[in-house]
Amino acid sequence: MFKSLFFVLRIALAWSALFLVGSLFWSATPGYHDQHLIPLVYFITLAFVITGAFSHLGRVRLIAGEVDSSALANRQRRRIEIPFEAGEAFDLIDAAIRELPRIEEVESARDSLQVRAKIRRPQPYGRHWVQRLNPADWLGSLRNQITATVTPVNGTGSVTLLCEPEAAAWSDWFRVDDGTNLENAEAVTRAIARRVAEHRRNEQRAAAQAATEKELTVARLNLLHAQVEPHFLYNTLASAQLLTRTDPAQADRMLGHLIQYLRHSLPSSDESLSTLGDELERTRAYLEIIRIRMGARLAMEVDVPDALRAIALPPMMLQTLVENAIKHGLEPKPGGGTVWIFARRDEDRVMVTVADNGQGFGVATGGTGIGLKNVRERLRLLYGERASLAVVANVPEGVAATITVPAVAAAPADASKVTP
């Protein structure tokens, strides 16, 4: 209450002092002057001024919920900390100011991180003709102005917001703004809080979506991995059972290679990356088993530098290409043929090629192509555009399939975290 009364008294005293100076000047000028008119004008002026001051007090109380010297002032200052880098904080405050009602003449300077704007002052109590007699409205423009400056602070943006009348500071002794600058400051602060909260919600949604997509990716990878698990295990065990009756030594060799194959298959129970060396050993064991079945019709040549054996490679991918070469190229060919496996490095990429001199593309083998489709899909899910599969005709006959992957050394990690 004391602050409110002091506020009204200050404005009344300022107008009284101004009226006193004006009266003295009026009386000192030559000519006839009706001295009885001066008190009447004074009391009418004071009535308008005091009424306007009390209206200002009431509106400030409605907006702020309390009346103190800071809320009563025509000029409002806010310090707002925005948890974004300065450029993003500038975009946020610029958008918040531009969305204010009655905004005019917005000037944005991104390099200096500053926004200036003019805003027409509302008439909260209408514009009755009687109010036009209020001397406080004769002191200049009824517009406010906003200045916002963003200061970079440790990766965040600190905003200094100024809301004030479009008039010199001395006018505050004689005129009130009906709480409009307080209202502008509160509106900008709320807009910033809303946008920051919306940004946080978007981040949370994006994180949840990324987690969901990761789970879906892992599920798809596991499904694709299950589709390429070798079905030859059943045939191998059946062949070994038959050989135990006719050729126990060959059966023992076949079971030894099967054990070696399974040993290298155990780490692939999930979709973590294997190494080119481990995949090569698994594929060798597979080829040895197939060679027992095909005999002299199958030959293999391997040329993989030791330096590339630690390169990360998705499990079962190399074997899928070899299975394709055997099933669709060499097994149907009467004389059989050779499978070549070689690897080369080209800067930050590694190319692994499986080639054969089998029947090639010209002969239908009844395959569905699911193996190569799965290889391409797994590469896409694991590496995106950083990996590829190319299948071309071999010269003079057969097919050559090349996997290109980033040259990354394998480490125990989730497959979805592979980086070049």
C-alpha positions in Angstrom: 0.0 0.0 0.0 2.8 2.4 0.9 4.5 1.8 -2.5 1.3 2.4 -4.3 0.6 5.7 -2.5 4.2 6.8 -3.0 3.9 6.1 -6.7 0.7 8.2 -7.0 2.2 10.9 -4.9 5.3 11.1 -6.9 3.4 11.6 -10.2 1.1 14.2 -8.5 4.1 16.1 -7.2 5.8 16.1 -10.6 2.7 17.5 -12.2 2.3 20.0 -9.4 5.8 21.2 -9.9 5.3 21.5 -13.6 2.0 23.3 -13.1 3.7 25.7 -10.6 6.4 26.6 -13.1 3.9 27.0 -15.8 1.7 29.3 -13.6 4.7 31.5 -12.7 5.6 31.8 -16.3 2.0 32.6 -17.2 1.7 35.2 -14.5 4.9 36.8 -15.6 3.8 37.4 -19.1 2.3 40.8 -19.9 -1.5 41.1 -20.4 -4.6 40.3 -18.6 -4.8 36.9 -16.8 -7.7 35.5 -15.0 -6.0 34.2 -11.8 -9.2 32.3 -10.8 -8.8 30.0 -13.8 -5.4 28.6 -12.7 -6.6 26.6 -9.7 -9.5 25.1 -11.7 -7.1 23.9 -14.4 -4.7 22.6 -11.8 -7.3 20.5 -10.0 -8.8 19.1 -13.3 -5.3 18.2 -14.5 -4.5 16.5 -11.2 -7.7 14.6 -11.3 -6.9 13.1 -14.7 -3.3 12.3 -13.6 -4.2 10.7 -10.3 -7.0 8.7 -12.0 -4.6 7.5 -14.6 -2.1 6.5 -11.9 -4.6 4.5 -10.0 -5.7 2.8 -13.2 -2.1 1.9 -13.8 -1.8 0.4 -10.3 -4.9 -1.7 -10.8 -3.8 -3.1 -14.2 -0.3 -3.9 -12.9 -1.8 -5.8 -10.0 -3.9 -7.8 -12.4 -0.9 -8.7 -14.6 1.8 -9.3 -12.0 -0.4 -10.3 -9.0 1.5 -7.9 -6.8 2.6 -4.3 -6.8 6.3 -3.4 -6.2 8.6 -0.8 -7.6 9.8 -3.1 -10.4 6.3 -4.0 -11.5 5.1 -0.4 -11.3 7.9 1.0 -13.5 7.2 2.0 -17.1 10.5 0.3 -18.1 10.9 -3.4 -17.7 14.2 -5.4 -17.8 14.4 -9.1 -17.9 17.4 -11.5 -17.9 16.5 -14.8 -19.5 18.8 -17.8 -19.7 18.1 -20.0 -22.8 19.8 -23.4 -22.8 20.7 -23.3 -26.5 23.7 -21.9 -28.3 23.6 -18.2 -29.1 22.4 -18.5 -32.7 19.5 -20.8 -31.8 18.6 -18.5 -28.9 18.6 -15.5 -31.2 16.2 -17.3 -33.6 13.9 -18.1 -30.7 13.8 -14.6 -29.2 13.3 -13.1 -32.7 10.4 -15.4 -33.4 8.8 -14.6 -30.0 9.0 -10.9 -30.6 7.6 -11.1 -34.1 4.5 -12.9 -32.9 3.5 -10.2 -30.4 0.3 -8.4 -31.3 0.5 -4.9 -32.7 4.2 -5.3 -33.5 5.9 -2.9 -35.9 9.3 -2.1 -37.4 11.1 -5.2 -36.3 14.9 -4.9 -36.9 16.9 -8.1 -36.6 20.7 -8.1 -36.6 21.9 -11.7 -36.5 25.6 -10.8 -36.5 25.3 -8.6 -33.4 22.6 -10.9 -31.9 20.2 -8.1 -31.3 16.5 -7.5 -32.1 14.7 -4.1 -31.9 11.0 -3.5 -32.5 8.3 -1.0 -32.0 4.8 -2.0 -30.7 1.6 0.0 -30.6 0.3 0.5 -27.1 -3.2 -1.0 -26.6 -6.0 1.0 -25.1 -7.1 -1.3 -22.2 -10.0 1.1 -21.3 -11.0 2.2 -24.8 -10.4 5.6 -26.3 -13.2 7.8 -24.9 -13.2 11.5 -25.9 -12.8 12.4 -22.2 -9.5 10.6 -22.0 -8.2 12.8 -24.8 -8.3 15.7 -22.3 -5.7 13.9 -20.1 -2.6 16.0 -20.2 -0.4 12.9 -19.8 -1.4 11.9 -23.4 0.0 15.1 -24.8 3.6 14.3 -24.0 4.3 12.3 -27.1 3.9 8.9 -28.9 1.8 6.2 -27.4 4.1 3.4 -28.6 6.4 1.1 -26.8 9.7 -0.4 -27.9 11.5 -3.7 -27.3 15.2 -4.4 -27.4 16.6 -7.9 -27.0 20.3 -8.7 -26.9 21.7 -12.3 -26.8 25.0 -12.8 -25.1 26.9 -16.2 -25.7 27.7 -17.8 -22.3 29.4 -21.2 -22.2 27.5 -22.6 -25.1 24.2 -21.1 -24.1 22.4 -17.8 -24.8 21.7 -15.2 -22.2 19.0 -12.7 -23.3 18.7 -9.2 -21.9 15.2 -7.9 -22.7 14.2 -4.3 -22.4 10.6 -3.1 -22.7 10.0 0.6 -22.4 8.0 3.5 -23.8 9.1 5.2 -27.0 9.9 8.3 -25.0 12.7 9.8 -22.9 13.1 8.6 -19.3 12.0 11.9 -17.9 8.5 11.3 -19.2 8.1 8.5 -16.6 7.6 11.2 -13.9 4.5 12.5 -15.7 3.0 9.5 -17.6 2.2 5.9 -16.9 2.0 3.1 -19.5 -1.0 1.2 -18.0 1.2 -1.8 -17.4 1.7 -2.4 -21.2 5.5 -2.8 -21.0 5.1 -5.2 -18.1 2.6 -7.1 -20.2 5.1 -7.2 -23.1 7.9 -8.5 -21.0 5.8 -11.2 -19.5 4.5 -12.2 -23.0 8.0 -12.5 -24.4 9.1 -14.5 -21.3 6.2 -16.9 -21.6 6.8 -17.3 -25.4 10.4 -18.2 -24.7 9.4 -20.7 -22.0 6.8 -22.3 -24.3 9.3 -22.6 -27.2 12.0 -24.1 -24.9 9.5 -26.6 -23.6 8.4 -27.5 -27.1 12.0 -28.0 -28.1 12.5 -30.3 -25.2 9.4 -32.3 -26.1 10.6 -32.6 -29.7 14.0 -33.8 -28.5 12.3 -36.4 -26.3 10.0 -37.5 -29.1 13.1 -37.8 -31.4 15.0 -39.8 -28.8 12.0 -42.1 -28.3 11.6 -42.5 -32.1 15.3 -43.2 -32.5 15.1 -45.9 -29.8 12.1 -47.4 -31.5 13.8 -47.4 -34.8 16.9 -49.0 -33.3 14.8 -51.8 -31.8 13.0 -52.3 -35.2 16.4 -52.3 -37.0 17.8 -54.9 -34.6 14.7 -57.0 -35.0 14.9 -56.8 -38.8 18.6 -57.7 -38.6 17.9 -60.7 -36.5 15.2 -61.8 -38.9 17.5 -61.4 -41.9 20.3 -63.2 -40.0 17.9 -66.1 -39.2 17.0 -66.3 -42.9 20.6 -66.8 -44.0 21.5 -69.4 -41.3 22.9 -72.4 -43.3 20.5 -75.2 -44.0 23.3 -77.4 -45.1 23.7 -78.5 -41.4 21.0 -81.1 -41.9 22.5 -82.4 -45.1 25.9 -82.5 -43.5 24.8 -84.5 -40.6 22.8 -86.9 -42.9 25.9 -87.3 -45.1 28.1 -87.9 -42.0 25.7 -90.6 -40.8 25.8 -92.3 -44.2 29.6 -92.1 -44.4 30.0 -93.7 -41.0 28.8 -96.9 -42.7 30.7 -96.6 -45.9 33.8 -94.5 -45.2 34.3 -93.8 -41.4 37.5 -91.7 -42.1 35.7 -89.4 -44.4 32.8 -89.1 -41.9 35.4 -88.2 -39.2 36.9 -85.5 -41.4 33.4 -84.1 -42.2 32.5 -84.0 -38.5 35.8 -82.3 -37.7 35.1 -79.6 -40.3 31.5 -79.2 -38.9 32.9 -78.7 -35.4 35.2 -76.0 -36.8 32.3 -74.4 -38.6 30.1 -74.4 -35.5 32.9 -73.0 -33.3 33.2 -69.9 -35.6 29.4 -69.7 -35.8 28.8 -69.3 -32.0 29.7 -65.5 -31.8 27.0 -64.8 -34.4 24.1 -65.5 -32.1 23.4 -61.8 -32.1 24.0 -59.1 -34.7 27.3 -57.9 -33.4 30.0 -57.6 -36.0 32.5 -60.4 -36.7 35.9 -60.0 -38.4 36.9 -60.9 -41.9 39.4 -63.4 -40.5 36.7 -65.3 -38.5 34.3 -65.2 -41.4 37.0 -66.6 -43.6 37.7 -69.5 -41.2 34.0 -70.3 -41.0 33.8 -70.2 -44.8 36.8 -72.5 -45.2 35.2 -75.1 -42.9 32.0 -74.8 -45.0 33.9 -75.3 -48.2 35.8 -78.3 -46.8 32.5 -80.0 -46.0 31.2 -79.2 -49.4 34.4 -80.5 -51.0 33.9 -83.9 -49.3 30.5 -84.1 -51.0 31.7 -82.7 -54.4 35.2 -84.3 -54.4 37.6 -83.2 -57.1 34.8 -81.1 -58.8 35.4 -78.3 -56.3 38.6 -76.2 -55.8 39.1 -73.0 -53.9 41.7 -70.2 -53.8 42.0 -67.6 -51.0 43.9 -64.4 -51.2 43.2 -62.2 -48.1 46.1 -60.1 -46.7 46.7 -60.6 -43.0 46.3 -56.9 -42.4 42.7 -57.0 -43.4 41.6 -60.0 -41.3 40.7 -57.7 -38.3 38.3 -55.6 -40.5 34.7 -55.7 -39.2 32.4 -57.7 -41.3 28.7 -58.8 -40.6 28.5 -62.5 -39.7 27.4 -65.0 -42.3 27.7 -62.5 -45.2 30.8 -64.0 -46.8 29.4 -67.5 -46.5 26.2 -66.4 -48.2 28.1 -65.3 -51.2 30.1 -68.6 -51.2 26.8 -70.6 -50.9 25.4 -68.8 -53.9 28.5 -69.6 -55.9 28.3 -73.3 -55.0 24.6 -73.7 -55.3 23.9 -71.7 -58.4 27.3 -71.8 -60.2 29.4 -74.9 -59.5 27.1 -77.7 -58.2 24.9 -77.6 -61.3 28.0 -77.6 -63.6 29.0 -81.1 -64.6 32.7 -80.5 -64.3 32.5 -78.3 -61.2 35.0 -75.4 -60.9 36.8 -73.1 -58.5 35.7 -70.5 -55.9 38.0 -67.5 -55.4 37.9 -65.4 -52.3 40.1 -62.3 -52.2 40.1 -58.9 -50.4 41.6 -55.5 -51.2 41.7 -52.2 -49.4 41.0 -48.9 -51.2 41.6 -45.9 -48.8 38.9 -46.1 -46.2 37.0 -49.0 -47.8 37.6 -52.8 -48.0 36.3 -54.8 -50.9 35.7 -58.6 -50.4 35.0 -60.6 -53.6 33.7 -64.1 -54.1 34.1 -65.3 -57.7 33.4 -68.6 -59.4 33.7 -70.0 -62.9 30.4 -71.8 -62.8 27.4 -71.5 -65.0 26.9 -67.8 -64.6 23.8 -65.7 -65.3 22.8 -67.5 -68.5 21.5 -70.7 -66.8 18.4 -70.8 -64.6 19.2 -72.6 -61.3 15.8 -72.2 -59.6 17.2 -69.8 -56.9 14.9 -67.2 -55.3 17.6 -64.6 -54.8 16.7 -64.3 -51.1 20.4 -64.6 -50.1 21.6 -61.6 -52.1 18.6 -59.6 -51.1 19.3 -60.2 -47.4 22.9 -59.3 -47.9 21.9 -55.9 -49.4 19.3 -55.2 -46.8 21.7 -56.0 -43.9 24.4 -53.8 -45.4 21.8 -51.0 -45.7 20.6 -51.4 -42.1 24.2 -51.6 -40.7 26.0 -49.0 -42.8 23.5 -47.0 -44.8 25.1 -45.7 -48.0 28.6 -46.5 -46.8 28.4 -50.1 -47.9 27.3 -51.9 -51.1 27.0 -55.3 -52.9 27.9 -55.6 -56.6 27.2 -58.7 -58.6 28.7 -58.9 -62.1 29.6 -61.6 -64.7 33.0 -63.1 -64.3 35.3 -63.5 -67.2 35.3 -65.8 -69.1 32.5 -67.5 -67.2 30.8 -67.5 -63.8 29.8 -64.7 -61.4 31.7 -62.3 -59.2 30.1 -60.7 -56.1 31.8 -57.9 -54.2 31.0 -56.5 -50.8 32.3 -53.1 -50.0 32.3 -52.0 -46.3 34.1 -49.3 -44.3 37.6 -50.2 -43.2 36.9 -50.4 -39.5 38.6 -52.7 -37.1 36.1 -54.9 -35.3 35.4 -54.4 -31.6 32.8 -55.9 -29.3 29.9 -53.4 -29.8 26.4 -53.2 -30.9 26.1 -53.3 -34.7 24.0 -50.2 -34.8 26.9 -48.2 -33.5 29.3 -48.9 -36.4 31.1 -45.7 -37.5 33.7 -45.2 -40.3 
